[in-house]
Amino acid sequence: MDLDALGFIAFTHASNENRQGVGPLAPLIGIASPKKYLEGNTVDQFFYVSSGYVDGIARAGGTPFILPLMTIPDAPYRRMVEALDGIILTGGEDTAPHLYGEAPQHGLGEVAYERDLAELALIRLAVELKKPILGICRGMQILNVALGGTLIQDIPRQVPGSYQHAQKGSKQYGTHTVQLKPGFLASAFGQTEVFVNSSHHQAVKDPAPGFTVTGRAGDGVIEAIESENGLMFGVQWHPERMWGHDGTMQKLAAAFVDLAARKQLNNR
């Protein structure tokens, strides 16, 4: 077993023991962390995640945990998911198209298949254990695929008249609006239109069974989905890049932490 995983389990096990008989603690939010080689090092892979996710969850009153997306056999995901109160699926590479029944099309980017497999296992466990999930950019896409949905492989080639969704520069600031239907996200933001950034070339095509499209850009591209059971949500933009300076976007982190806290209380 990975030593980092052992440390995570030991720490969270102690934290969970301390919850018994006392008031609620700040909910533990696992932030999915893929691994990669750093420049100049082709021997060691490192788990990594943007500090925006971590800082935003902490600012919203949650306790962030780096959740390693391990590719070893028998990775202890169940123990990890059991210890958490919520999970954020982060941005990154494209999802392998055969996972949603398609052959690769022109415009498909770099695929991270081992990461796909790790996140599929993580998502299915979270669904089984009824843990809240927030998928961000790729995170929304892999959440949709894991539960039976499909993706647009390349927006410029497949959506005539689409916006430039791969924003050029100033990626921590908004570039287009998203119209929201009533649901968790609209309630979290307190409004039905939000100004978002954009760093993607793929998008949800067919939402998974049990999911509803609750946000679209003006060009029709799906920008938000929500599960009918009120536990899983996806946004196609990168709110974590905006959480540090945009009070509207920070409301999403706060709402997700609040949901995880309420689930924590219900499970006591």
VOBA-1610 file (N, C-alpha, C; in pm, whole numbers, padded with zeros to 5 digits, always signed):
BEGIN
Met+00084-00119+00000Met+00000+00000+00000Met+00088+00125+00000Asp+00047+00226-00076Asp+00120+00351-00084Asp+00130+00416+00055Leu+00251+00460+00094Leu+00271+00518+00227Leu+00189+00644+00247Asp+00175+00724+00140Asp+00092+00844+00152Asp-00052+00806+00183Ala-00099+00698+00119Ala-00236+00654+00144Ala-00251+00607+00288Leu-00151+00536+00340Leu-00155+00493+00479Leu-00165+00612+00574Gly-00087+00716+00547Gly-00091+00835+00629Gly-00227+00901+00625Phe-00285+00907+00504Phe-00417+00967+00488Phe-00520+00891+00571Ile-00517+00757+00560Ile-00616+00675+00630Ile-00599+00689+00780Ala-00476+00686+00828Ala-00453+00697+00972Ala-00503+00831+01025Phe-00474+00938+00951Phe-00516+01071+00996Phe-00666+01086+00996Thr-00730+01043+00885Thr-00874+01059+00877Thr-00946+00965+00972His-00889+00848+00999His-00949+00757+01096His-00950+00822+01235Ala-00840+00885+01271Ala-00834+00956+01399Ala-00933+01071+01401Ser-00944+01142+01290Ser-01037+01255+01283Ser-01181+01207+01300Asn-01215+01095+01235Asn-01350+01043+01246Asn-01380+00995+01388Glu-01281+00934+01455Glu-01301+00892+01593Glu-01331+01014+01682Asn-01262+01125+01653Asn-01281+01245+01733Asn-01418+01307+01712Arg-01487+01270+01602Arg-01620+01326+01578Arg-01723+01268+01675Gln-01701+01148+01724Gln-01801+01081+01804Gln-01822+01155+01936Gly-01948+01192+01960Gly-01982+01255+02086Gly-01951+01404+02093Val-01908+01462+01981Val-01879+01605+01980Val-01954+01669+01865Gly-01948+01800+01858Gly-02015+01870+01751Gly-01950+01843+01617Pro-02014+01887+01508Pro-01961+01861+01374Pro-01830+01933+01350Leu-01739+01865+01281Leu-01615+01927+01239Leu-01632+01983+01099Ala-01539+02067+01058Ala-01541+02115+00920Ala-01537+01995+00827Pro-01628+01985+00731Pro-01635+01865+00647Pro-01505+01842+00570Leu-01470+01715+00559Leu-01350+01675+00487Leu-01382+01663+00340Ile-01319+01745+00259Ile-01344+01748+00115Ile-01221+01694+00042Gly-01236+01579-00019Gly-01127+01520-00096Gly-01116+01584-00233Ile-00997+01631-00268Ile-00974+01697-00397Ile-00888+01603-00482Ala-00950+01547-00586Ala-00884+01445-00667Ala-00755+01500-00727Ser-00648+01426-00705Ser-00515+01472-00744Ser-00448+01370-00837Pro-00434+01401-00966Pro-00365+01310-01057Pro-00214+01317-01037Lys-00143+01235-01110Lys+00002+01238-01097Lys+00067+01261-01234Lys+00186+01318-01231Lys+00259+01346-01354Lys+00407+01360-01323Tyr+00486+01356-01429Tyr+00629+01383-01417Tyr+00651+01534-01417Leu+00736+01581-01331Leu+00774+01721-01335Leu+00883+01742-01439Glu+00894+01863-01488Glu+00993+01894-01590Glu+01133+01860-01540Gly+01207+01786-01622Gly+01344+01749-01587Gly+01354+01621-01505Asn+01239+01560-01474Asn+01239+01437-01394Asn+01147+01336-01462Thr+01206+01234-01524Thr+01126+01132-01592Thr+01128+01001-01514Val+01168+01008-01389Val+01174+00888-01304Val+01058+00886-01204Asp+01039+00998-01136Asp+00940+01005-01029Asp+00816+01080-01075Gln+00699+01024-01044Gln+00574+01095-01067Gln+00527+01157-00935Phe+00461+01271-00947Phe+00417+01345-00829Phe+00267+01371-00838Phe+00197+01353-00726Phe+00057+01393-00719Phe+00053+01545-00711Tyr-00042+01606-00781Tyr-00049+01751-00784Tyr-00192+01798-00793Val-00217+01918-00748Val-00347+01981-00762Val-00327+02132-00748Ser-00406+02208-00819Ser-00398+02353-00811Ser-00434+02400-00670Ser-00361+02499-00622Ser-00389+02553-00489Ser-00524+02623-00484Gly-00580+02659-00599Gly-00710+02725-00600Gly-00819+02640-00538Tyr-00817+02509-00567Tyr-00916+02419-00508Tyr-00901+02416-00356Val-00778+02399-00311Val-00749+02385-00168Val-00787+02513-00094Asp-00740+02626-00143Asp-00765+02753-00077Asp-00915+02786-00074Gly-00983+02757-00184Gly-01126+02790-00191Gly-01208+02709-00093Ile-01178+02580-00080Ile-01251+02496+00014Ile-01221+02538+00157Ala-01096+02569+00187Ala-01061+02615+00322Ala-01130+02747+00353Arg-01132+02837+00255Arg-01196+02967+00275Arg-01346+02952+00300Ala-01404+02846+00243Ala-01548+02822+00259Ala-01581+02746+00388Gly-01479+02714+00467Gly-01503+02647+00594Gly-01486+02498+00592Gly-01439+02443+00480Gly-01414+02300+00471Gly-01270+02266+00506Thr-01245+02137+00523Thr-01109+02088+00544Thr-01065+02015+00418Pro-00975+02075+00339Pro-00936+02012+00213Pro-00835+01899+00234Phe-00852+01792+00159Phe-00756+01682+00156Phe-00718+01652+00013Ile-00588+01636-00009Ile-00541+01592-00140Ile-00570+01444-00153Leu-00652+01408-00249Leu-00698+01271-00269Leu-00622+01211-00387Pro-00521+01128-00363Pro-00436+01079-00473Pro-00510+00981-00563Leu-00502+01006-00694Leu-00560+00916-00792Leu-00457+00808-00824Met-00456+00706-00741Met-00357+00599-00753Met-00395+00502-00863Thr-00295+00447-00927Thr-00317+00350-01035Thr-00264+00211-00996Ile-00233+00192-00868Ile-00184+00062-00821Ile-00302-00033-00803Pro-00279-00165-00813Pro-00388-00260-00786Pro-00436-00246-00642Asp-00565-00263-00625Asp-00626-00261-00491Asp-00598-00129-00416Ala-00598-00019-00487Ala-00582+00111-00420Ala-00694+00127-00317Pro-00663+00181-00201Pro-00761+00185-00090Pro-00865+00296-00103Tyr-00931+00301-00216Tyr-01027+00408-00238Tyr-01146+00399-00143Arg-01190+00278-00112Arg-01307+00267-00024Arg-01280+00331+00111Arg-01165+00301+00169Arg-01131+00360+00298Arg-01127+00513+00289Met-01071+00562+00179Met-01061+00706+00162Met-01199+00770+00148Val-01282+00714+00060Val-01414+00773+00036Val-01500+00765+00162Glu-01489+00657+00236Glu-01563+00646+00361Glu-01526+00758+00458Ala-01399+00799+00456Ala-01351+00901+00550Ala-01392+01042+00510Leu-01432+01061+00384Leu-01459+01195+00333Leu-01607+01231+00342Asp-01633+01361+00342Asp-01769+01412+00341Asp-01810+01464+00204Gly-01716+01481+00115Gly-01745+01527-00020Gly-01621+01515-00106Ile-01639+01516-00238Ile-01529+01497-00332Ile-01539+01600-00444Ile-01425+01658-00478Ile-01415+01745-00596Ile-01332+01673-00701Leu-01387+01661-00821Leu-01316+01606-00936Leu-01261+01723-01016Thr-01131+01722-01039Thr-01062+01839-01091Thr-01047+01836-01243Gly-00992+01944-01298Gly-00973+01955-01441Gly-00853+01877-01490Gly-00838+01871-01623Gly-00724+01798-01679Gly-00747+01753-01822Glu-00691+01637-01855Glu-00689+01586-01992Glu-00826+01535-02037Asp-00830+01495-02165Asp-00952+01438-02222Asp-00977+01297-02168Thr-01101+01256-02173Thr-01141+01121-02133Thr-01138+01029-02255Ala-01093+00906-02237Ala-01086+00810-02347Ala-01226+00788-02406Pro-01244+00811-02537Pro-01379+00806-02594Pro-01443+00667-02595His-01361+00561-02593His-01424+00428-02593His-01502+00403-02464Leu-01474+00482-02360Leu-01548+00468-02235Leu-01693+00513-02249Tyr-01722+00593-02352Tyr-01861+00631-02377Tyr-01906+00587-02516Gly-01841+00480-02566Gly-01889+00412-02685Gly-01858+00478-02817Glu-01752+00560-02822Glu-01716+00626-02947Glu-01572+00597-02986Ala-01545+00605-03115Ala-01408+00601-03165Ala-01349+00742-03157Pro-01217+00754-03152Pro-01156+00888-03145Pro-01181+00968-03272Gln-01219+01093-03253Gln-01243+01184-03364Gln-01130+01285-03375His-01119+01348-03493His-01021+01455-03509His-01052+01566-03409Gly-00947+01615-03345Gly-00965+01717-03243Gly-00957+01664-03102Leu-00962+01532-03085Leu-00944+01474-02952Leu-00805+01510-02901Gly-00797+01554-02775Gly-00669+01590-02717Gly-00602+01474-02647Glu-00504+01506-02565Glu-00432+01404-02490Glu-00526+01335-02392Val-00522+01202-02393Val-00605+01121-02307Val-00522+01069-02191Ala-00582+01065-02072Ala-00514+01011-01953Ala-00594+00889-01906Tyr-00572+00775-01971Tyr-00657+00658-01949Tyr-00643+00602-01807Glu-00521+00599-01754Glu-00506+00548-01618Glu-00581+00638-01518Arg-00576+00768-01542Arg-00654+00859-01458Arg-00803+00832-01474Asp-00848+00809-01598Asp-00988+00775-01620Asp-01030+00658-01531Leu-00950+00552-01533Leu-00986+00432-01457Leu-00990+00460-01307Ala-00894+00539-01258Ala-00892+00572-01116Ala-01016+00652-01078Glu-01053+00749-01161Glu-01168+00832-01128Glu-01299+00756-01143Leu-01307+00665-01239Leu-01427+00583-01251Leu-01450+00503-01123Ala-01343+00444-01069Ala-01355+00368-00944Ala-01397+00460-00830Leu-01337+00577-00824Leu-01367+00673-00718Leu-01513+00719-00725Ile-01560+00751-00843Ile-01697+00799-00861Ile-01797+00692-00823Arg-01774+00570-00866Arg-01870+00462-00837Arg-01880+00435-00687Leu-01767+00445-00618Leu-01770+00430-00473Leu-01844+00545-00407Ala-01818+00667-00454Ala-01886+00783-00397Ala-02037+00774-00418Val-02078+00726-00533Val-02222+00708-00558Val-02278+00603-00463Glu-02208+00491-00449Glu-02253+00385-00358Glu-02267+00435-00215Leu-02170+00516-00172Leu-02168+00564-00034Leu-02241+00696-00015Lys-02304+00744-00122Lys-02387+00865-00118Lys-02307+00987-00070Lys-02189+01005-00126Lys-02106+01121-00096Lys-02129+01230-00201Pro-02142+01355-00161Pro-02157+01463-00259Pro-02033+01475-00349Ile-02057+01504-00476Ile-01950+01520-00574Ile-01970+01651-00648Leu-01862+01727-00662Leu-01860+01845-00749Leu-01754+01820-00856Gly-01798+01811-00982Gly-01706+01793-01093Gly-01678+01926-01161Ile-01551+01955-01183Ile-01510+02082-01243Ile-01437+02054-01375Cys-01487+02111-01482Cys-01431+02097-01618Cys-01421+01948-01654Arg-01299+01893-01667Arg-01287+01750-01692Arg-01365+01670-01587Gly-01365+01721-01464Gly-01436+01652-01357Gly-01582+01632-01387Met-01648+01732-01448Met-01786+01716-01489Met-01797+01612-01599Gln-01702+01613-01691Gln-01707+01521-01804Gln-01690+01376-01760Ile-01591+01348-01674Ile-01569+01209-01631Ile-01683+01163-01541Leu-01741+01254-01462Leu-01859+01219-01383Leu-01973+01176-01474Asn-01994+01250-01580Asn-02100+01218-01676Asn-02074+01084-01743Val-01951+01061-01786Val-01916+00935-01853Val-01930+00817-01757Ala-01884+00835-01634Ala-01888+00726-01535Ala-02029+00674-01514Leu-02127+00763-01530Leu-02265+00725-01498Leu-02351+00708-01623Gly-02284+00699-01740Gly-02356+00659-01861Gly-02381+00766-01964Gly-02318+00883-01949Gly-02336+00990-02046Gly-02228+00990-02153Thr-02237+01083-02248Thr-02141+01094-02356Thr-02087+01236-02364Leu-01982+01253-02446Leu-01915+01382-02460Leu-01905+01427-02605Ile-01902+01558-02624Ile-01856+01617-02750Ile-01704+01613-02746Gln-01640+01550-02841Gln-01494+01532-02836Gln-01419+01659-02869Asp-01474+01745-02954Asp-01406+01870-02988Asp-01509+01972-03033Ile-01533+02069-02949Ile-01639+02168-02975Ile-01620+02240-03109Pro-01501+02293-03141Pro-01489+02367-03268Pro-01528+02285-03389Arg-01501+02154-03388Arg-01534+02070-03502Arg-01678+02019-03500Gln-01738+02013-03383Gln-01869+01947-03373Gln-01984+02040-03340Val-01955+02164-03304Val-02063+02258-03270Val-02048+02382-03357Pro-02116+02386-03470Pro-02107+02505-03557Pro-02152+02631-03484Gly-02075+02738-03502Gly-02110+02865-03442Gly-02081+02875-03293Ser-02000+02782-03244Ser-01971+02783-03100Ser-01877+02897-03062Tyr-01881+02932-02933Tyr-01787+03029-02879Tyr-01645+02972-02881Gln-01549+03060-02853Gln-01413+03014-02825Gln-01410+02972-02676His-01424+02843-02653His-01430+02794-02515His-01291+02771-02455Ala-01188+02771-02539Ala-01051+02763-02489Ala-00998+02906-02476Gln-01030+02967-02365Gln-01000+03108-02340Gln-00851+03138-02354Lys-00818+03251-02414Lys-00679+03292-02432Lys-00642+03397-02327Gly-00565+03358-02230Gly-00517+03453-02131Gly-00621+03491-02027Ser-00573+03549-01915Ser-00658+03596-01806Ser-00762+03490-01767Lys-00715+03366-01749Lys-00806+03254-01727Lys-00871+03254-01589Gln-00829+03345-01504Gln-00893+03356-01373Gln-01011+03454-01376Tyr-01042+03507-01494Tyr-01153+03601-01508Tyr-01254+03550-01610Gly-01376+03600-01602Gly-01483+03553-01689Gly-01465+03595-01833Thr-01530+03516-01922Thr-01525+03546-02064Thr-01661+03534-02132His-01753+03454-02077His-01889+03445-02133His-01986+03411-02020Thr-02114+03428-02049Thr-02216+03401-01948Thr-02271+03259-01963Val-02327+03210-01854Val-02399+03083-01851Val-02536+03109-01791Gln-02638+03060-01859Gln-02775+03070-01810Gln-02807+02945-01728Leu-02855+02964-01606Leu-02884+02854-01515Leu-03034+02835-01498Lys-03074+02708-01495Lys-03210+02674-01459Lys-03217+02654-01308Pro-03337+02658-01251Pro-03350+02636-01107Pro-03286+02504-01063Gly-03216+02507-00952Gly-03148+02389-00901Gly-03045+02429-00797Phe-02957+02335-00764Phe-02855+02361-00662Phe-02766+02478-00700Leu-02722+02482-00824Leu-02627+02584-00866Leu-02689+02723-00866Ala-02807+02734-00924Ala-02874+02864-00925Ala-02902+02912-00782Ser-02938+02818-00695Ser-02961+02853-00555Ser-02831+02896-00488Ala-02722+02824-00518Ala-02592+02858-00458Ala-02548+02999-00498Phe-02562+03031-00624Phe-02519+03162-00673Phe-02618+03273-00640Gly-02743+03234-00617Gly-02846+03335-00593Gly-02885+03412-00717Gln-02862+03352-00835Gln-02894+03418-00961Gln-02898+03313-01072Thr-02956+03349-01183Thr-02972+03254-01294Thr-02878+03283-01410Glu-02790+03380-01396Glu-02687+03407-01497Glu-02556+03432-01426Val-02450+03364-01469Val-02318+03383-01410Val-02217+03407-01522Phe-02116+03485-01491Phe-02008+03519-01584Phe-01891+03428-01550Val-01851+03343-01645Val-01756+03236-01615Val-01633+03244-01705Asn-01525+03181-01658Asn-01408+03161-01743Asn-01427+03035-01825Ser-01332+03000-01911Ser-01355+02890-02003Ser-01222+02834-02052Ser-01195+02706-02020Ser-01068+02643-02059Ser-01092+02499-02104His-01182+02482-02201His-01214+02346-02244His-01242+02343-02393His-01225+02225-02451His-01264+02205-02590His-01361+02088-02603Gln-01391+02023-02490Gln-01490+01917-02487Gln-01607+01962-02399Ala-01717+01887-02408Ala-01834+01920-02327Ala-01924+01798-02319Val-02018+01802-02227Val-02119+01697-02219Val-02206+01703-02344Lys-02230+01586-02404Lys-02322+01576-02517Lys-02457+01523-02468Asp-02459+01400-02422Asp-02580+01342-02364Asp-02559+01328-02213Pro-02641+01394-02131Pro-02625+01377-01987Pro-02656+01235-01944Ala-02587+01189-01841Ala-02608+01054-01789Ala-02750+01039-01736Pro-02803+00917-01736Pro-02934+00895-01674Pro-02935+00944-01530Gly-03042+01012-01493Gly-03052+01066-01358Gly-02993+01204-01342Phe-02945+01262-01455Phe-02889+01396-01451Phe-02973+01490-01537Thr-02975+01616-01498Thr-03046+01720-01571Thr-02948+01830-01611Val-02961+01881-01732Val-02882+01996-01774Val-02941+02120-01708Thr-02859+02190-01630Thr-02909+02310-01561Thr-02832+02436-01600Gly-02739+02425-01695Gly-02667+02543-01739Gly-02618+02529-01881Arg-02634+02634-01960Arg-02584+02637-02097Arg-02524+02773-02127Ala-02422+02772-02214Ala-02371+02896-02271Ala-02466+02945-02380Gly-02444+03067-02427Gly-02531+03122-02530Gly-02525+03049-02662Asp-02417+02970-02684Asp-02407+02892-02807Asp-02470+02754-02793Gly-02529+02726-02680Gly-02596+02598-02658Gly-02513+02492-02591Val-02382+02515-02575Val-02295+02417-02512Val-02334+02399-02366Ile-02342+02273-02323Ile-02380+02243-02185Ile-02268+02286-02092Glu-02304+02362-01989Glu-02206+02416-01895Glu-02229+02370-01751Ala-02343+02305-01725Ala-02371+02259-01588Ala-02471+02145-01592Ile-02448+02046-01506Ile-02541+01935-01488Ile-02559+01910-01339Glu-02674+01853-01303Glu-02702+01820-01164Glu-02777+01687-01159Ser-02748+01608-01057Ser-02817+01480-01042Ser-02952+01502-00976Glu-03044+01414-01008Glu-03179+01425-00953Glu-03183+01396-00804Asn-03082+01324-00753Asn-03080+01295-00609Asn-03018+01407-00526Gly-02974+01516-00592Gly-02924+01633-00522Gly-02787+01618-00460Leu-02707+01521-00509Leu-02575+01497-00451Leu-02459+01521-00547Met-02486+01529-00676Met-02377+01539-00774Met-02402+01656-00869Phe-02295+01731-00893Phe-02305+01853-00972Phe-02180+01866-01059Gly-02196+01925-01174Gly-02081+01951-01259Gly-02090+02088-01320Val-01976+02157-01325Val-01966+02284-01397Val-01851+02275-01496Gln-01870+02332-01613Gln-01770+02317-01718Gln-01659+02421-01708Trp-01682+02526-01632Trp-01578+02628-01616Trp-01488+02594-01497His-01397+02686-01462His-01301+02663-01353His-01325+02765-01241Pro-01424+02740-01154Pro-01451+02836-01047Pro-01335+02850-00950Glu-01252+02745-00936Glu-01140+02753-00840Glu-01040+02861-00879Arg-01033+02895-01007Arg-00944+03003-01051Arg-01002+03141-01016Met-01130+03143-00984Met-01199+03269-00955Met-01231+03284-00807Trp-01221+03177-00730Trp-01263+03180-00590Trp-01188+03286-00509Gly-01064+03312-00544Gly-00985+03405-00464Gly-01026+03551-00477His-01098+03586-00584His-01130+03728-00607His-01274+03753-00648Asp-01351+03647-00671Asp-01487+03663-00721Asp-01585+03610-00616Gly-01654+03701-00549Gly-01744+03661-00443Gly-01859+03574-00491Thr-01905+03596-00613Thr-02013+03513-00667Thr-01967+03369-00682Met-01849+03348-00740Met-01799+03213-00759Met-01769+03144-00626Gln-01723+03220-00526Gln-01693+03160-00396Gln-01819+03101-00333Lys-01936+03151-00372Lys-02061+03096-00319Lys-02078+02949-00355Leu-02021+02906-00468Leu-02031+02765-00505Leu-01953+02678-00408Ala-01831+02719-00374Ala-01752+02645-00275Ala-01825+02640-00142Ala-01882+02753-00101Ala-01952+02759+00027Ala-02074+02667+00028Ala-02148+02664-00083Ala-02267+02580-00090Ala-02231+02432-00088Phe-02122+02396-00155Phe-02081+02256-00157Phe-02032+02212-00020Val-01955+02296+00047Val-01909+02264+00183Val-02029+02253+00276Asp-02127+02340+00261Asp-02246+02334+00345Asp-02323+02205+00322Leu-02337+02163+00197Leu-02404+02037+00166Leu-02331+01920+00231Ala-02197+01919+00220Ala-02118+01812+00280Ala-02134+01811+00432Ala-02143+01930+00492Ala-02160+01939+00637Ala-02296+01883+00679Arg-02398+01913+00601Arg-02531+01862+00634Arg-02537+01711+00618Lys-02471+01657+00517Lys-02464+01512+00500Lys-02388+01449+00617Gln-02281+01516+00662Gln-02205+01466+00775Gln-02293+01453+00898Leu-02375+01554+00926Leu-02465+01551+01041Leu-02570+01440+01027Asn-02622+01423+00906Asn-02724+01320+00884Asn-02668+01180+00902Asn-02537+01164+00881Asn-02475+01032+00892Asn-02427+00999+01032Arg-02439+01092+01124Arg-02391+01069+01260Arg-02482+00972+01335
//
